[in-house]
């Protein structure tokens, strides 16, 4: 039966990873999640080195069918293991996108949300991460290994913190929640776990067992034995017809996996480029007949691409960025930042509003929490502390000019001795911070706001510790009753660090949640210090 795709529905991007991009489309007026397989530069480089070709999900029909049948057989197995606690986004169809020259997989669309981050207005929802990792992901990894689905533990999170965003939460009407496993196709082979011990205790031994780099591989013999051993319970749960369909999917998976694995490195490379239209069928035949020509072709491609990137693309990008810098406007804004309190406050105010909106758009703040933070924004001193931190950084420019330019000249003129010069260079920044923060303490007292005493004393410390005086003041303030905005800033800064971590970081990863929880741990530690000193 031919399905009708609603082309006027404007496909919406649901997200992207190293294996592809997912769109929300409509087929026969029903929402469908369509995964179009692709890959970033890093993933492509890894596949080229290890397999000699791009990610096979992009171009190979057998690998695409493996993905389809794995999802089909996983649905009853996951139900058998977890009941209603965990579902999967089951496959609907798998086919070649002729227009894009890429493979695509249609799956059931299940609306959900990512696990909640910690933030000062709600610390309870953040326990969802612990529930997901301890009660779903770890047991799932164990069940997958028992059933011979070894390659899938990577997407289930074994040593892979990025896999957390492969799971969503669906909130029930009665307050309960169901977890959904939405992505089971890897972007890279399972050779880069964050925990190195996992590499040596699990992934490398499995590579030896499968005689290849582990990439969503299934031990079909073990899987068949598992289903046979649990056949009575599975047949009772599924019924005879669905139970036989499970066996059909296992059989089909075994066939397509064998077909894919039978390709040697040369065939994978040639077929990959031929399927993507990078070489003609005639060229493909020639390369298969004369392999040495293929390896010269690959070498030439690498040289051309590397030269293009290093000699043209990168320098051009740098020059364009330099030319686009508005130097006069930046200079004016810099002096306004130093000398205009209203401008500093507005910059900080706009920055925090932007960050609050980002959390709201990520569904990490409810509508009520969003409004509470906006309402309290002008009532708390979080924005002042952020702008004061900018002043501390801005003053460093003038202080360093004085320390290494003006005062050495005064020393050479004989007005100060070596000891005085050394003290000025060592303590100049601390002195400037202390003077500024002392003025801000007087101002805060007059306005009835919180006095930044912690920033005052930390600012007296030379070197890098003094430079984080106001961030530490924000952390300290966040533990108080009036510190919701400051607390949000602290959580946001720590969370963004987790999002910036390369390879294993990013939004909705376990790495991001780790840094997010680290902010909470730090705030609790400072709160204990407050109580101890009370």
C-alpha positions as CSV (number, residue, x, y, z in Angstrom):
1,X,0.0,0.0,0.0
2,X,1.3,3.4,-0.9
3,X,1.4,5.9,1.9
4,X,0.5,9.6,1.4
5,X,3.0,12.1,2.8
6,X,1.6,15.5,3.6
7,X,4.2,17.7,1.9
8,X,2.4,20.8,3.1
9,X,2.9,19.9,6.8
10,X,6.4,21.6,6.8
11,X,8.5,18.8,8.4
12,X,9.7,19.9,11.8
13,X,13.2,19.0,13.0
14,X,13.0,17.0,16.2
15,X,16.8,16.8,16.7
16,X,20.0,15.5,15.3
17,X,22.8,13.3,16.3
18,X,25.9,11.7,14.8
19,X,23.8,9.1,12.9
20,X,21.2,11.4,11.4
21,X,18.5,14.0,11.7
22,X,14.9,13.3,12.8
23,X,11.9,15.1,11.4
24,X,8.3,15.1,12.4
25,X,6.2,14.5,9.3
26,X,2.7,13.3,8.5
27,X,1.8,10.1,6.7
28,X,-1.8,9.4,6.0
29,X,-2.5,12.3,8.4
30,X,-0.7,10.6,11.3
31,X,2.5,12.0,12.9
32,X,5.6,10.0,12.1
33,X,9.2,10.5,13.2
34,X,11.4,10.2,10.1
35,X,15.1,9.6,10.7
36,X,17.3,10.6,7.7
37,X,20.7,9.0,8.2
38,X,23.7,11.3,7.8
39,X,26.8,12.1,9.8
40,X,29.1,14.8,11.0
41,X,32.7,15.3,10.0
42,X,34.0,13.5,13.1
43,X,31.8,10.5,12.7
44,X,32.6,10.3,9.0
45,X,36.4,10.3,9.7
46,X,36.0,7.5,12.3
47,X,34.0,5.4,9.9
48,X,36.5,6.0,7.1
49,X,39.5,5.0,9.2
50,X,37.8,1.9,10.7
51,X,35.6,0.7,7.9
52,X,36.8,2.5,4.8
53,X,33.4,4.1,4.1
54,X,30.8,6.5,5.5
55,X,28.3,5.4,8.1
56,X,26.6,2.4,6.5
57,X,23.2,3.6,7.7
58,X,23.5,6.3,5.1
59,X,24.0,4.1,2.0
60,X,23.7,0.4,2.7
61,X,20.3,-1.3,2.3
62,X,21.2,-4.3,4.5
63,X,22.3,-2.1,7.4
64,X,19.0,-0.1,7.0
65,X,17.0,-3.4,7.1
66,X,19.0,-4.4,10.2
67,X,17.8,-1.2,11.9
68,X,14.2,-1.9,10.9
69,X,14.1,-5.5,12.1
70,X,16.0,-4.7,15.3
71,X,13.4,-2.2,16.3
72,X,10.6,-4.7,15.4
73,X,12.0,-7.5,17.6
74,X,12.9,-5.1,20.4
75,X,9.4,-3.9,21.0
76,X,8.1,-7.3,22.3
77,X,11.3,-8.0,24.2
78,X,11.3,-4.6,25.9
79,X,7.7,-5.1,26.9
80,X,8.6,-8.5,28.2
81,X,11.5,-7.0,30.3
82,X,9.9,-3.8,31.6
83,X,6.2,-3.9,31.1
84,X,4.8,-0.4,30.8
85,X,7.8,1.3,32.3
86,X,9.7,1.4,29.0
87,X,8.6,1.6,25.4
88,X,10.5,1.9,22.1
89,X,9.8,4.0,19.1
90,X,9.0,1.1,16.8
91,X,9.8,1.1,13.1
92,X,7.1,1.7,10.5
93,X,9.1,1.6,7.3
94,X,12.7,1.7,6.0
95,X,13.6,2.9,2.5
96,X,16.0,4.8,0.3
97,X,15.4,8.6,-0.1
98,X,16.2,8.8,-3.8
99,X,16.2,12.6,-3.8
100,X,18.7,12.9,-0.9
101,X,20.6,9.7,-1.8
102,X,20.4,8.7,1.8
103,X,18.6,6.0,3.7
104,X,15.7,6.9,6.1
105,X,13.7,5.1,8.8
106,X,10.2,6.0,9.8
107,X,9.2,5.3,13.4
108,X,6.3,5.8,15.7
109,X,6.2,9.4,17.0
110,X,5.9,9.4,20.7
111,X,5.8,13.0,22.2
112,X,7.9,13.3,25.3
113,X,10.4,15.4,27.1
114,X,14.0,15.0,28.3
115,X,14.8,14.3,31.9
116,X,14.7,17.5,34.1
117,X,17.7,19.5,35.0
118,X,18.1,20.8,38.5
119,X,17.2,24.4,39.1
120,X,16.5,26.5,42.2
121,X,12.7,26.4,41.9
122,X,12.4,22.6,41.6
123,X,14.9,20.0,42.8
124,X,12.5,17.1,42.9
125,X,12.1,16.5,39.1
126,X,15.8,16.2,38.7
127,X,15.6,12.7,40.3
128,X,14.2,11.5,37.0
129,X,17.8,11.1,35.8
130,X,18.7,8.7,38.6
131,X,15.4,6.8,38.0
132,X,16.2,6.5,34.3
133,X,19.9,5.5,34.7
134,X,19.4,3.1,37.6
135,X,16.0,1.6,36.9
136,X,15.9,1.6,33.2
137,X,19.2,2.0,31.4
138,X,21.4,-0.2,33.5
139,X,18.9,-3.1,33.6
140,X,18.3,-2.6,29.9
141,X,22.0,-3.0,29.2
142,X,22.1,-6.2,31.2
143,X,19.0,-7.6,29.4
144,X,20.5,-6.7,26.0
145,X,23.7,-8.6,26.7
146,X,21.8,-11.6,27.9
147,X,19.8,-11.7,24.7
148,X,22.8,-11.3,22.4
149,X,22.0,-7.7,21.5
150,X,25.5,-6.6,22.4
151,X,25.9,-3.7,20.0
152,X,22.8,-2.0,21.3
153,X,24.2,-1.4,24.8
154,X,26.1,1.6,23.4
155,X,22.9,3.4,22.5
156,X,21.5,2.2,25.9
157,X,24.2,4.1,27.6
158,X,27.0,1.7,28.6
159,X,30.0,4.0,29.0
160,X,28.3,6.4,26.7
161,X,26.9,9.6,28.5
162,X,25.5,11.0,25.3
163,X,23.0,8.1,25.2
164,X,20.9,9.7,27.8
165,X,19.2,11.8,25.1
166,X,18.2,8.6,23.4
167,X,15.4,8.4,26.1
168,X,12.4,10.5,26.6
169,X,9.8,10.8,29.4
170,X,6.1,10.6,28.8
171,X,4.0,12.0,31.7
172,X,0.8,10.2,32.6
173,X,-2.4,11.7,33.6
174,X,-2.2,10.1,37.1
175,X,1.3,11.5,37.8
176,X,3.2,8.4,36.7
177,X,5.7,8.4,33.9
178,X,6.8,6.1,31.1
179,X,10.3,6.1,29.5
180,X,10.7,5.8,25.8
181,X,13.8,4.6,23.9
182,X,13.7,6.6,20.7
183,X,17.1,6.1,19.1
184,X,18.8,2.7,18.6
185,X,21.2,3.4,15.7
186,X,24.7,4.5,16.5
187,X,26.7,7.2,14.8
188,X,30.1,5.8,15.6
189,X,31.4,2.3,16.6
190,X,31.4,1.5,20.3
191,X,35.0,2.3,20.9
192,X,34.9,5.7,22.7
193,X,33.3,5.2,26.1
194,X,34.0,7.9,28.7
195,X,34.9,5.1,31.2
196,X,38.1,3.5,29.8
197,X,37.5,0.4,31.9
198,X,34.4,-0.3,30.0
199,X,36.4,-0.2,26.8
200,X,38.8,-2.9,28.1
201,X,36.3,-5.0,30.0
202,X,33.4,-5.1,27.5
203,X,33.8,-3.4,24.2
204,X,37.2,-4.7,23.1
205,X,36.4,-8.3,24.1
206,X,33.2,-8.0,22.1
207,X,35.1,-6.7,19.1
208,X,37.3,-9.8,19.3
209,X,34.2,-12.0,19.6
210,X,32.5,-10.4,16.6
211,X,35.8,-10.1,14.7
212,X,35.0,-6.5,13.8
213,X,34.6,-3.1,15.5
214,X,31.3,-3.3,17.4
215,X,28.6,-1.3,15.6
216,X,25.1,-2.3,16.6
217,X,26.0,-5.9,16.1
218,X,23.7,-8.8,17.3
219,X,24.7,-12.3,18.1
220,X,21.8,-13.9,16.3
221,X,22.6,-17.4,17.7
222,X,22.5,-16.1,21.3
223,X,19.3,-14.1,20.5
224,X,17.6,-17.2,19.1
225,X,18.6,-19.2,22.1
226,X,17.3,-16.5,24.4
227,X,13.9,-16.3,22.7
228,X,13.6,-20.1,22.6
229,X,14.4,-20.4,26.3
230,X,11.8,-17.8,27.1
231,X,9.4,-18.9,24.5
232,X,6.6,-20.0,26.8
233,X,6.3,-16.6,28.5
234,X,6.8,-14.7,25.3
235,X,4.1,-16.7,23.5
236,X,1.7,-16.2,26.4
237,X,2.3,-12.5,26.4
238,X,2.3,-11.9,22.6
239,X,0.1,-14.6,21.2
240,X,1.0,-17.2,18.6
241,X,0.9,-14.9,15.6
242,X,3.1,-12.1,17.1
243,X,5.5,-14.7,18.5
244,X,6.0,-16.1,15.0
245,X,6.5,-12.6,13.7
246,X,9.3,-12.1,16.3
247,X,11.1,-15.2,14.8
248,X,10.6,-13.8,11.3
249,X,12.3,-10.5,12.4
250,X,15.2,-12.5,14.0
251,X,15.7,-14.5,10.8
252,X,15.6,-11.3,8.6
253,X,18.0,-9.6,10.9
254,X,20.5,-12.5,10.7
255,X,20.3,-12.5,6.9
256,X,20.8,-8.7,6.4
257,X,23.6,-8.5,9.1
258,X,25.5,-11.4,7.3
259,X,25.1,-9.6,4.0
260,X,26.5,-6.4,5.4
261,X,29.4,-8.0,7.2
262,X,30.3,-10.0,4.1
263,X,31.5,-6.8,2.4
264,X,35.3,-6.2,2.5
265,X,36.8,-2.8,3.0
266,X,37.2,-2.2,-0.7
267,X,33.6,-3.0,-1.5
268,X,32.3,-0.9,1.4
269,X,34.3,2.1,0.2
270,X,33.3,1.8,-3.5
271,X,29.6,1.0,-2.9
272,X,29.4,3.9,-0.3
273,X,30.5,6.5,-2.8
274,X,28.6,5.0,-5.7
275,X,25.3,5.0,-3.7
276,X,25.8,8.6,-2.7
277,X,26.5,9.7,-6.3
278,X,30.1,10.6,-5.6
279,X,31.4,8.3,-8.3
280,X,29.8,6.8,-11.5
281,X,28.8,3.1,-11.9
282,X,31.6,2.8,-14.5
283,X,34.2,4.2,-12.1
284,X,32.9,1.8,-9.3
285,X,33.4,-1.2,-11.6
286,X,36.9,0.1,-12.5
287,X,37.9,0.5,-8.8
288,X,36.6,-3.0,-7.9
289,X,38.6,-4.4,-10.8
290,X,41.8,-2.5,-9.9
291,X,41.8,-1.9,-6.2
292,X,45.1,0.1,-6.4
293,X,43.2,2.8,-8.3
294,X,40.7,3.0,-5.5
295,X,43.3,3.6,-2.9
296,X,45.0,6.3,-5.0
297,X,41.5,7.9,-5.4
298,X,41.0,7.9,-1.7
299,X,44.4,9.3,-1.1
300,X,43.9,12.1,-3.6
301,X,40.5,13.0,-2.1
302,X,42.1,13.3,1.4
303,X,44.9,15.5,0.0
304,X,42.5,17.8,-1.8
305,X,40.1,18.1,1.1
306,X,42.8,18.7,3.6
307,X,44.5,21.3,1.4
308,X,41.1,23.0,0.8
309,X,40.4,23.1,4.5
310,X,43.8,24.3,5.7
311,X,44.8,26.6,2.9
312,X,41.5,28.1,1.9
313,X,38.5,27.4,4.1
314,X,40.1,28.1,7.5
315,X,42.1,31.2,6.6
316,X,39.0,32.6,4.7
317,X,36.8,32.0,7.7
318,X,39.3,33.7,10.0
319,X,39.6,36.7,7.7
320,X,35.8,37.1,7.4
321,X,35.4,37.0,11.1
322,X,38.1,39.6,11.6
323,X,36.6,41.9,9.0
324,X,33.1,41.5,10.5
325,X,34.2,42.6,14.0
326,X,32.7,46.1,14.7
327,X,35.8,47.5,16.4
328,X,34.4,51.0,17.1
329,X,31.1,49.8,18.5
330,X,32.9,47.2,20.7
331,X,35.3,49.9,22.0
332,X,32.3,52.2,22.9
333,X,30.4,49.3,24.5
334,X,33.5,48.4,26.5
335,X,33.8,51.8,28.1
336,X,30.0,51.9,28.6
337,X,30.3,48.6,30.4
338,X,33.0,50.0,32.7
339,X,31.5,53.4,33.5
340,X,27.7,53.1,33.0
341,X,25.8,51.2,35.7
342,X,22.6,51.4,33.7
343,X,24.3,49.8,30.7
344,X,25.9,47.1,32.8
345,X,22.6,46.3,34.4
346,X,20.8,46.2,31.0
347,X,23.4,43.9,29.6
348,X,23.1,41.5,32.5
349,X,19.3,41.8,32.6
350,X,19.1,40.9,28.9
351,X,21.6,38.0,29.3
352,X,19.7,36.4,32.1
353,X,16.3,36.8,30.4
354,X,17.8,35.1,27.3
355,X,19.1,32.2,29.5
356,X,15.8,31.8,31.2
357,X,14.0,31.7,27.9
358,X,16.5,29.0,26.7
359,X,15.6,26.8,29.7
360,X,11.9,27.4,29.1
361,X,12.2,26.5,25.4
362,X,14.0,23.3,26.5
363,X,11.0,22.5,28.8
364,X,13.3,22.7,31.8
365,X,11.2,25.5,33.3
366,X,7.4,25.4,33.6
367,X,5.4,28.4,32.6
368,X,4.9,29.3,36.3
369,X,8.7,28.9,37.1
370,X,9.5,31.1,34.1
371,X,7.2,33.8,35.3
372,X,8.6,33.6,38.9
373,X,12.2,34.1,37.7
374,X,11.2,37.0,35.5
375,X,9.3,38.6,38.4
376,X,12.2,38.2,40.8
377,X,14.8,39.3,38.4
378,X,14.7,43.0,39.5
379,X,14.1,42.1,43.1
380,X,17.3,40.2,43.7
381,X,20.9,41.0,43.3
382,X,21.9,38.3,40.8
383,X,22.0,40.7,37.9
384,X,24.1,43.2,39.9
385,X,26.6,40.5,40.7
386,X,26.8,39.5,37.1
387,X,27.5,43.0,35.9
388,X,30.0,43.5,38.8
389,X,31.8,40.5,37.6
390,X,32.1,42.1,34.2
391,X,33.5,45.2,35.8
392,X,36.2,43.1,37.6
393,X,37.2,41.6,34.3
394,X,37.1,45.0,32.5
395,X,39.3,46.6,35.1
396,X,42.0,44.0,34.5
397,X,42.8,45.7,31.2
398,X,43.6,49.0,32.9
399,X,45.2,47.4,35.9
400,X,47.6,45.3,33.8
401,X,48.5,48.4,31.7
402,X,49.4,50.2,34.9
403,X,51.2,47.2,36.4
404,X,53.4,46.4,33.4
405,X,53.5,49.8,31.8
406,X,53.2,52.8,34.1
407,X,54.7,51.5,37.4
408,X,57.8,50.0,35.8
409,X,58.5,53.5,34.4
410,X,58.0,55.0,37.8
411,X,60.4,52.4,39.2
412,X,63.0,53.3,36.5
413,X,62.6,57.0,37.5
414,X,63.6,56.0,41.0
415,X,60.3,56.9,42.8
416,X,59.6,53.4,44.1
417,X,61.9,50.4,44.9
418,X,61.8,46.8,43.8
419,X,59.7,45.6,46.7
420,X,57.0,48.2,46.1
421,X,57.0,47.4,42.4
422,X,56.7,43.7,43.2
423,X,53.8,44.3,45.6
424,X,52.0,46.5,43.1
425,X,52.3,43.8,40.3
426,X,51.2,41.1,42.8
427,X,48.4,43.0,44.5
428,X,47.3,45.6,42.0
429,X,44.3,43.6,40.8
430,X,43.3,42.8,44.4
431,X,43.5,46.5,45.3
432,X,41.3,47.6,42.4
433,X,38.8,44.9,43.1
434,X,38.7,45.8,46.8
435,X,38.1,49.5,46.1
436,X,35.3,48.8,43.6
437,X,33.6,46.2,45.8
438,X,33.9,48.4,48.8
439,X,32.0,51.1,46.9
440,X,29.4,48.5,45.9
441,X,28.9,47.5,49.5
442,X,28.2,51.0,50.5
443,X,25.8,51.4,47.6
444,X,24.0,48.1,48.5
445,X,23.6,49.2,52.1
446,X,22.0,52.4,51.0
447,X,19.6,50.6,48.6
448,X,18.7,47.9,51.1
449,X,20.1,45.1,49.0
450,X,22.2,42.2,50.0
451,X,25.8,43.2,50.9
452,X,28.4,41.4,48.8
453,X,30.8,40.7,51.7
454,X,32.0,37.4,50.3
455,X,33.0,39.1,47.0
456,X,34.7,41.8,49.0
457,X,36.9,39.4,51.0
458,X,37.6,37.1,48.0
459,X,38.5,40.0,45.9
460,X,41.4,40.8,48.2
461,X,43.0,37.5,47.3
462,X,45.5,38.0,44.4
463,X,45.7,36.0,41.2
464,X,42.9,33.9,39.8
465,X,41.0,33.3,43.1
466,X,40.2,37.0,43.4
467,X,38.9,37.1,39.8
468,X,36.0,34.7,40.7
469,X,34.9,36.9,43.6
470,X,31.5,37.8,42.3
471,X,30.7,34.3,40.8
472,X,31.4,33.0,44.3
473,X,29.2,35.7,45.7
474,X,26.4,34.5,43.3
475,X,26.9,31.0,44.6
476,X,26.7,32.1,48.2
477,X,23.6,34.2,47.5
478,X,21.9,31.4,45.7
479,X,21.7,29.5,49.0
480,X,19.6,32.2,50.6
481,X,15.9,32.7,50.4
482,X,16.3,35.7,48.1
483,X,18.8,33.9,45.8
484,X,16.6,32.3,43.2
485,X,17.9,34.3,40.3
486,X,21.5,34.0,41.5
487,X,20.9,30.3,41.9
488,X,19.6,30.0,38.4
489,X,22.7,31.8,37.1
490,X,24.9,29.3,39.0
491,X,23.0,26.3,37.7
492,X,23.0,27.7,34.2
493,X,26.8,28.3,34.2
494,X,27.6,24.8,35.4
495,X,25.1,23.3,33.0
496,X,26.5,25.1,30.0
497,X,30.0,23.8,30.9
498,X,28.6,20.3,30.6
499,X,27.1,21.2,27.3
500,X,30.4,22.5,26.0
501,X,32.4,19.3,26.7
502,X,33.4,17.9,23.4
503,X,32.5,14.4,22.2
504,X,30.8,13.3,25.5
505,X,29.0,16.5,26.3
506,X,26.0,18.4,24.8
507,X,22.4,19.1,25.7
508,X,20.5,16.4,27.6
509,X,23.6,14.2,28.1
510,X,24.6,12.6,31.3
511,X,27.7,14.9,31.2
512,X,25.4,18.0,31.2
513,X,23.4,16.5,34.1
514,X,26.6,15.8,36.0
515,X,27.8,19.4,35.9
516,X,24.2,20.5,36.6
517,X,24.2,18.4,39.7
518,X,27.7,19.6,40.6
519,X,26.2,23.1,41.0
520,X,23.6,21.7,43.4
521,X,26.3,19.9,45.4
522,X,28.3,23.1,45.6
523,X,25.3,25.1,46.7
524,X,24.5,22.6,49.4
525,X,28.1,22.7,50.6
526,X,28.0,26.5,50.9
527,X,24.7,26.3,52.7
528,X,26.2,24.0,55.3
529,X,29.0,26.5,55.7
530,X,26.4,29.2,56.3
531,X,24.6,27.1,58.9
532,X,27.9,26.3,60.6
533,X,28.8,30.0,60.8
534,X,25.3,31.1,61.9
